Amino acid sequence: MGVGVRRLDDSSLEAPLEALCAKGCRQVRRDIAALESGAELPETQGLSADERARLLTELKQIMAVYGDSCRL
C-alpha cells in the first residue's frame, strides 16, 4: 500500500514524490534515511540539491501523519 501524496507547488517534484510514496511506508522511511545521509535515489536523479532538499521535506511531512508506525 502506498503512502498518500499531497499536491506540491513545484510540479517538477510531483513525479519523484509519487514514485517514492508508491513504495509504501516502510520503504519511504528507508529512503528518507538515505536522502538524509546524502545518497541519491533512482527517483531523485536529475534533481538539484535544492529540489532533493524540498522533496525530503515533503516526504517527512507526509510521513509525520503516520507517526512511528506503518499500517500493513
Long-range contacts (C-beta under 8 A, 24 or more apart in sequence): 1-25, 1-71, 1-72, 3-28, 3-62, 3-63, 3-66, 4-62, 4-65, 5-62, 6-58, 6-61, 6-62, 8-58, 10-51, 10-54, 12-47, 12-51, 13-47, 13-51, 13-54, 13-55, 13-58, 16-43, 16-44, 16-47, 16-55, 17-55, 17-58, 17-59, 19-43, 20-55, 20-59, 21-59, 21-62, 24-70, 25-63, 25-66, 25-70, 25-71, 26-70, 28-59, 28-62, 28-63, 29-63, 29-70, 31-59, 32-56, 32-59, 32-60, 32-63, 35-59
